[in-house]
Amino acid sequence: MTTPSGAQEALAPLRDQIDDVDSQVMELLARRLELVSQVGEVKGRLGLPIYDPARERAMIATKRERAAERGLPPDLVEDVLRRCMREAYTHEKNMGFTRQAPDLGPVVVVGGAGRMGQMFGRMFALSGYDVRVVERGDAPEQVEQAVSGAGMVLVSVPIHDTVATVRALPDLPEDCLLVDLTSTKRAVMAAMLERHPGPVLGLHPMFGPDVDSFAKQVVAAVPGRDPQASTWLLEQIRLWGAKVHHVDADEHDHAMGLIQALRHFSSFAYGWHLAHEDRDLDTLLALSSPIYRLELIMVGRLFAQDAELYFDIITGSSDALQLIERYHERYARAIELLRAGDRAAFVRQFGEVEEWFGDHAERFLAESKALLAHADASRT
């Protein structure tokens, strides 16, 4: 649509003023990042975590109050501040961290050329540790040399190779901490405990290697042997900004069946169905509401990644298939409600699920509004 020339003349000075304000905002953002760098240096020197949830909550609450007093939408101010803080955490992660185990021998990352291995290797290097990298195909004598005198060996290889990689490790120093990053835990924990008589810990980063920083991320910690020997590692992870959640191997794997295996399988099946319906994706996107667009984004995200990795995740737990089969049975029963036109049964089942979610349902409704607004705003 063409804007009338008179309107252009009327808008031009206002747009110039907006451009000037935007320039001032960019200068202030640059100044904020400069201060963030200084904060990161101080935190690194004093051994403070980059993420302080109490400080963040207090700051957001104060700024929302001031926004309301100024006549600004508090949600707008909170959105801007949270985006600034996310960038700040990314900026601070490059500042370095206090080394929690100053006398620890070298940290050996098995699979350190992979993306997750690279991420952890980089964080240990930023924290002052001597990091060595070996790969599964390296010669045995090369691996033996790397683990000689090691303080920790971290195994970061594909799920289907983890147990075999652990079993193929050479003898480690008696006090060396053996750790893995696998998303399933029962089999690998048993393999590590069998292979190494020293301290053992299982870790599962609940995020991918593409995150901007560890701030606000969760790392599951599964006890193995000699928990005191891994206290420094868990504290190091907290300094990086992540939250450590302690869980045993059985509970972890059952939860991952629901959180990962079932969800990824559902996305795979949904994407497969969409592809075979063979409708134009651009048309679906053009006609979609924000929530359906977000669903398509999350499903499409799966198919932009490694198919073999997701097969391993879906099948990684020994009881994942049984879990998916139970889901299939309930799905079929839900279809029967529709086929029978049983509105009352549908409403009854809906109520049972609503009761299970409890207060979380209302909280999720509120949280999803921000996600949907962001998805809608990103449309072009």
C-alpha positions as CSV (number, residue, x, y, z in Angstrom):
1,M,0.0,0.0,0.0
2,T,1.4,3.4,-1.0
3,T,1.5,6.1,1.7
4,P,0.1,9.5,0.6
5,S,2.8,12.2,0.2
6,G,1.2,14.4,2.8
7,A,1.3,11.7,5.3
8,Q,5.0,11.1,4.6
9,E,5.7,14.7,5.4
10,A,3.8,14.6,8.6
11,L,5.4,11.3,9.7
12,A,9.0,12.2,8.8
13,P,9.9,14.4,11.8
14,L,8.3,11.9,14.2
15,R,10.1,9.0,12.7
16,D,13.4,11.0,12.9
17,Q,12.7,11.5,16.6
18,I,12.0,7.8,17.0
19,D,15.3,7.0,15.2
20,D,17.1,9.3,17.6
21,V,15.5,7.6,20.6
22,D,16.5,4.2,19.2
23,S,20.1,5.4,18.8
24,Q,20.1,6.4,22.5
25,V,18.6,3.0,23.5
26,M,21.5,1.3,21.6
27,E,24.0,3.4,23.3
28,L,22.5,2.6,26.7
29,L,22.5,-1.1,25.8
30,A,26.2,-1.0,24.8
31,R,26.9,0.7,28.1
32,R,24.9,-2.0,30.0
33,L,27.0,-4.7,28.3
34,E,30.2,-2.9,29.3
35,L,29.0,-3.0,33.0
36,V,28.0,-6.6,32.6
37,S,31.6,-7.4,31.6
38,Q,32.8,-5.8,34.8
39,V,30.2,-7.7,36.8
40,G,31.4,-10.9,35.2
41,E,35.0,-10.2,36.1
42,V,34.1,-9.5,39.7
43,K,31.9,-12.7,39.9
44,G,34.7,-14.8,38.4
45,R,37.2,-13.4,40.9
46,L,35.0,-13.9,43.9
47,G,33.6,-17.3,42.9
48,L,30.0,-16.1,42.4
49,P,27.5,-17.8,40.0
50,I,26.5,-15.8,37.0
51,Y,22.8,-16.4,37.7
52,D,21.3,-15.1,41.0
53,P,17.6,-15.9,41.0
54,A,16.8,-13.8,44.1
55,R,18.5,-10.8,42.6
56,E,16.7,-11.3,39.3
57,R,13.3,-11.6,41.0
58,A,13.8,-8.5,43.1
59,M,15.0,-6.4,40.1
60,I,12.1,-7.4,37.9
61,A,9.6,-6.7,40.6
62,T,11.1,-3.2,41.3
63,K,11.2,-2.3,37.6
64,R,7.6,-3.4,37.1
65,E,6.6,-1.1,39.9
66,R,8.5,1.8,38.4
67,A,7.1,1.1,35.0
68,A,3.5,1.3,36.3
69,E,4.4,4.6,38.1
70,R,5.8,5.9,34.8
71,G,2.7,4.8,32.8
72,L,4.5,2.1,30.9
73,P,3.2,-1.4,30.5
74,P,5.0,-3.5,33.2
75,D,5.0,-6.5,30.8
76,L,6.8,-4.5,28.2
77,V,9.5,-3.5,30.6
78,E,9.9,-7.0,31.9
79,D,10.2,-8.4,28.4
80,V,12.9,-5.9,27.6
81,L,14.8,-6.5,30.8
82,R,14.6,-10.3,30.5
83,R,16.0,-10.1,27.0
84,C,18.8,-7.9,28.3
85,M,19.5,-10.3,31.1
86,R,19.7,-13.2,28.7
87,E,22.3,-11.4,26.7
88,A,24.1,-10.5,29.9
89,Y,24.4,-14.1,30.9
90,T,25.7,-15.0,27.5
91,H,28.2,-12.1,27.8
92,E,29.3,-13.1,31.3
93,K,30.0,-16.7,30.4
94,N,33.1,-15.6,28.6
95,M,34.5,-13.8,31.6
96,G,36.0,-16.9,33.3
97,F,35.1,-18.7,36.6
98,T,36.7,-19.6,39.9
99,R,38.3,-23.0,39.8
100,Q,36.5,-25.1,42.4
101,A,39.1,-27.9,42.5
102,P,42.5,-26.1,42.3
103,D,44.5,-29.2,42.8
104,L,42.6,-31.4,40.3
105,G,44.6,-33.1,37.6
106,P,43.7,-32.7,33.9
107,V,40.1,-33.0,32.8
108,V,39.9,-35.5,29.9
109,V,36.8,-35.2,27.6
110,V,36.2,-38.3,25.7
111,G,34.3,-37.2,22.6
112,G,35.5,-33.6,23.1
113,A,35.2,-32.8,19.4
114,G,31.4,-33.3,19.6
115,R,29.3,-30.2,20.2
116,M,28.3,-31.1,23.8
117,G,31.9,-32.2,24.5
118,Q,33.2,-29.0,23.1
119,M,30.8,-27.0,25.3
120,F,31.8,-28.7,28.5
121,G,35.5,-28.6,27.5
122,R,35.3,-24.9,26.9
123,M,33.6,-24.2,30.3
124,F,36.3,-26.2,32.1
125,A,39.0,-24.3,30.3
126,L,37.3,-21.0,31.2
127,S,37.4,-22.2,34.8
128,G,41.1,-22.8,34.7
129,Y,41.4,-26.5,34.2
130,D,43.8,-28.3,32.0
131,V,41.5,-29.9,29.4
132,R,42.5,-32.8,27.2
133,V,40.4,-34.2,24.4
134,V,40.3,-37.7,23.1
135,E,38.0,-39.4,20.6
136,R,36.6,-42.9,20.3
137,G,38.8,-43.7,17.3
138,D,42.1,-42.6,19.0
139,A,44.8,-45.3,19.5
140,P,44.7,-47.0,22.9
141,E,48.2,-45.8,23.8
142,Q,47.1,-42.2,23.0
143,V,44.0,-42.6,25.3
144,E,46.2,-44.1,28.0
145,Q,48.6,-41.2,27.8
146,A,45.7,-38.7,28.0
147,V,44.1,-40.2,31.1
148,S,47.5,-40.6,32.9
149,G,47.2,-38.4,36.1
150,A,43.7,-37.3,35.1
151,G,41.5,-35.8,37.8
152,M,38.3,-36.4,35.8
153,V,37.3,-38.3,32.7
154,L,34.1,-37.0,31.1
155,V,32.5,-39.3,28.5
156,S,30.5,-37.3,25.9
157,V,29.7,-39.6,23.0
158,P,26.4,-40.7,21.3
159,I,24.0,-42.7,23.4
160,H,24.4,-46.0,21.5
161,D,28.2,-45.8,21.9
162,T,28.4,-44.7,25.6
163,V,28.5,-48.1,27.3
164,A,31.0,-49.6,24.9
165,T,33.2,-46.5,25.2
166,V,33.1,-46.7,29.0
167,R,34.0,-50.4,28.9
168,A,36.9,-49.7,26.5
169,L,38.5,-47.0,28.8
170,P,42.0,-47.8,30.1
171,D,42.5,-48.1,33.9
172,L,42.0,-44.7,35.4
173,P,43.9,-43.2,38.4
174,E,42.2,-44.5,41.6
175,D,40.9,-41.0,42.7
176,C,39.9,-40.0,39.2
177,L,36.2,-39.0,38.9
178,L,34.5,-40.8,36.0
179,V,31.4,-38.9,34.6
180,D,29.1,-39.3,31.6
181,L,26.6,-36.9,29.9
182,T,24.2,-39.5,28.5
183,S,20.4,-38.9,28.5
184,T,19.7,-42.4,29.8
185,K,21.4,-43.5,33.0
186,R,20.7,-47.1,34.2
187,A,23.0,-48.9,31.7
188,V,25.8,-46.4,31.7
189,M,25.9,-46.0,35.4
190,A,26.2,-49.8,35.8
191,A,29.0,-49.8,33.2
192,M,30.9,-47.0,34.9
193,L,30.6,-48.6,38.3
194,E,31.9,-51.9,36.9
195,R,34.8,-50.4,34.9
196,H,36.1,-47.9,37.5
197,P,36.5,-48.6,41.2
198,G,36.9,-44.9,42.0
199,P,34.4,-42.1,42.2
200,V,31.6,-42.1,39.7
201,L,28.9,-39.6,38.8
202,G,26.2,-39.5,36.1
203,L,25.2,-36.1,34.6
204,H,22.5,-35.3,32.1
205,P,22.4,-31.7,30.8
206,M,18.7,-30.9,30.1
207,F,19.6,-28.8,27.2
208,G,21.4,-29.0,23.9
209,P,24.8,-27.6,22.8
210,D,23.2,-24.6,21.1
211,V,22.2,-22.8,24.3
212,D,23.7,-19.4,24.8
213,S,24.9,-20.1,28.4
214,F,24.4,-22.4,31.3
215,A,22.3,-19.7,33.1
216,K,18.9,-21.1,34.2
217,Q,19.6,-24.5,32.6
218,V,19.2,-27.8,34.5
219,V,21.7,-30.5,34.9
220,A,20.5,-33.9,36.4
221,A,23.0,-35.5,38.7
222,V,22.8,-39.2,39.3
223,P,24.8,-40.6,42.3
224,G,27.3,-43.3,41.6
225,R,30.1,-43.8,44.1
226,D,31.8,-41.5,46.6
227,P,29.6,-38.4,46.3
228,Q,32.1,-36.3,48.2
229,A,34.6,-36.6,45.4
230,S,32.2,-34.9,43.0
231,T,31.0,-32.0,45.2
232,W,33.5,-29.6,43.5
233,L,32.0,-30.5,40.0
234,L,28.5,-29.8,41.1
235,E,29.5,-26.5,42.6
236,Q,31.4,-25.7,39.4
237,I,28.3,-26.3,37.4
238,R,26.3,-24.0,39.7
239,L,28.9,-21.3,39.2
240,W,28.3,-21.6,35.5
241,G,24.7,-20.7,36.3
242,A,22.9,-24.0,36.0
243,K,20.7,-25.7,38.6
244,V,21.6,-29.2,39.7
245,H,18.8,-31.6,40.2
246,H,19.7,-34.8,42.1
247,V,17.8,-38.0,41.0
248,D,18.5,-41.7,41.0
249,A,19.0,-43.6,37.8
250,D,15.6,-45.4,37.7
251,E,13.6,-42.3,38.4
252,H,15.7,-40.3,35.9
253,D,15.1,-42.9,33.1
254,H,11.4,-43.1,33.8
255,A,11.0,-39.3,33.7
256,M,13.1,-39.1,30.5
257,G,10.7,-41.7,28.9
258,L,7.9,-39.2,29.4
259,I,9.8,-35.9,28.9
260,Q,12.0,-37.0,26.0
261,A,11.2,-40.4,24.4
262,L,7.4,-40.0,24.3
263,R,7.5,-36.3,23.2
264,H,10.0,-36.8,20.5
265,F,8.1,-39.9,19.2
266,S,4.9,-37.9,19.2
267,S,6.5,-35.1,17.2
268,F,8.0,-37.6,14.8
269,A,4.6,-39.2,14.2
270,Y,2.8,-35.9,13.9
271,G,5.4,-34.6,11.4
272,W,5.2,-37.9,9.5
273,H,1.4,-37.5,9.4
274,L,1.6,-33.9,8.2
275,A,4.0,-34.9,5.4
276,H,1.7,-37.6,4.2
277,E,-1.3,-35.4,4.2
278,D,0.7,-33.4,1.7
279,R,-0.7,-30.0,2.3
280,D,1.2,-26.8,1.5
281,L,3.1,-25.8,4.6
282,D,3.2,-22.1,3.8
283,T,-0.6,-22.2,3.6
284,L,-0.8,-23.9,7.0
285,L,1.5,-21.3,8.5
286,A,-0.4,-18.4,6.9
287,L,-3.7,-19.7,8.3
288,S,-2.4,-20.8,11.7
289,S,-3.1,-19.1,15.0
290,P,-0.1,-18.3,17.2
291,I,-0.4,-21.5,19.2
292,Y,-0.6,-23.7,16.1
293,R,2.3,-21.9,14.6
294,L,4.3,-22.6,17.8
295,E,3.3,-26.2,17.6
296,L,4.5,-26.4,14.0
297,I,7.7,-24.7,14.9
298,M,8.4,-27.2,17.7
299,V,7.6,-30.2,15.4
300,G,9.6,-28.7,12.5
301,R,12.6,-28.1,14.9
302,L,12.9,-31.9,15.3
303,F,13.3,-32.5,11.6
304,A,16.1,-29.9,11.3
305,Q,18.3,-32.1,13.5
306,D,20.1,-35.5,13.5
307,A,17.6,-38.4,12.9
308,E,19.9,-41.0,14.4
309,L,20.3,-39.0,17.6
310,Y,16.5,-38.9,18.1
311,F,16.2,-42.6,17.3
312,D,18.7,-43.2,20.1
313,I,16.9,-40.8,22.5
314,I,13.5,-42.4,21.8
315,T,14.8,-46.0,22.1
316,G,17.5,-45.3,24.7
317,S,15.4,-46.4,27.7
318,S,14.7,-50.1,28.1
319,D,11.0,-49.4,28.9
320,A,10.5,-46.6,26.3
321,L,8.7,-48.8,23.8
322,Q,6.2,-50.0,26.5
323,L,5.6,-46.4,27.5
324,I,4.9,-45.4,23.8
325,E,2.6,-48.5,23.4
326,R,0.6,-47.4,26.5
327,Y,0.3,-43.9,24.9
328,H,-1.0,-45.6,21.7
329,E,-3.6,-47.5,23.6
330,R,-4.9,-44.4,25.4
331,Y,-4.9,-42.5,22.0
332,A,-7.0,-45.2,20.5
333,R,-9.4,-45.1,23.4
334,A,-9.7,-41.3,23.0
335,I,-10.5,-41.8,19.3
336,E,-13.3,-44.2,20.4
337,L,-14.9,-41.4,22.4
338,L,-15.0,-39.2,19.3
339,R,-16.3,-42.1,17.1
340,A,-19.1,-42.8,19.6
341,G,-19.9,-39.1,19.9
342,D,-19.6,-39.5,23.7
343,R,-19.4,-35.8,24.8
344,A,-20.0,-36.7,28.5
345,A,-17.1,-39.2,28.5
346,F,-14.8,-36.7,26.8
347,V,-15.7,-34.0,29.3
348,R,-15.1,-36.5,32.2
349,Q,-11.7,-37.5,30.9
350,F,-10.8,-33.8,30.3
351,G,-11.7,-33.1,33.9
352,E,-9.5,-35.9,35.2
353,V,-6.5,-34.5,33.3
354,E,-7.4,-31.0,34.5
355,E,-7.4,-32.2,38.1
356,W,-4.0,-33.9,37.6
357,F,-2.5,-30.6,36.3
358,G,-4.0,-28.8,39.3
359,D,-2.8,-25.2,39.8
360,H,-0.1,-25.7,37.1
361,A,-2.8,-25.5,34.4
362,E,-3.5,-21.8,35.2
363,R,0.2,-21.1,35.5
364,F,0.9,-22.7,32.2
365,L,-1.9,-20.7,30.6
366,A,-0.3,-17.5,31.8
367,E,3.2,-18.6,30.8
368,S,2.1,-19.7,27.3
369,K,0.6,-16.2,26.6
370,A,4.1,-14.8,26.5
371,L,5.4,-17.6,24.2
372,L,2.4,-17.1,21.9
373,A,2.9,-13.3,21.8
374,H,6.6,-13.9,20.8
375,A,5.6,-16.4,18.1
376,D,3.0,-14.0,16.8
377,A,5.4,-11.1,16.8
378,S,8.0,-13.0,14.8
379,R,5.6,-13.5,11.9
380,T,6.6,-11.7,8.7
